[in-house]
């Protein structure tokens, strides 16, 4: 994430919430996912597994 923020400083302004499925299973169970990490934007899943800079820059 830090590399991404360095490349795209405007992304630092995003409200990013990390939900750990072990620490917060009740919250994690509210989401549809098969792999972790899973990324949502405005409530819509847009990527599962490790997120690359290329994926973010084209999303």
HELIX and SHEET records of a PDB file:
HELIX    1   1 UNK A    2  UNK A    7  1                                   6    
HELIX    2   2 UNK A    9  UNK A   13  5                                   5    
HELIX    3   3 UNK A   25  UNK A   28  1                                   4    
HELIX    4   4 UNK A   53  UNK A   58  1                                   6    
SHEET    1   A 2 UNK A  38  UNK A  41  0                                        
SHEET    2   A 2 UNK A  44  UNK A  48 -1                                        
END                                                                             
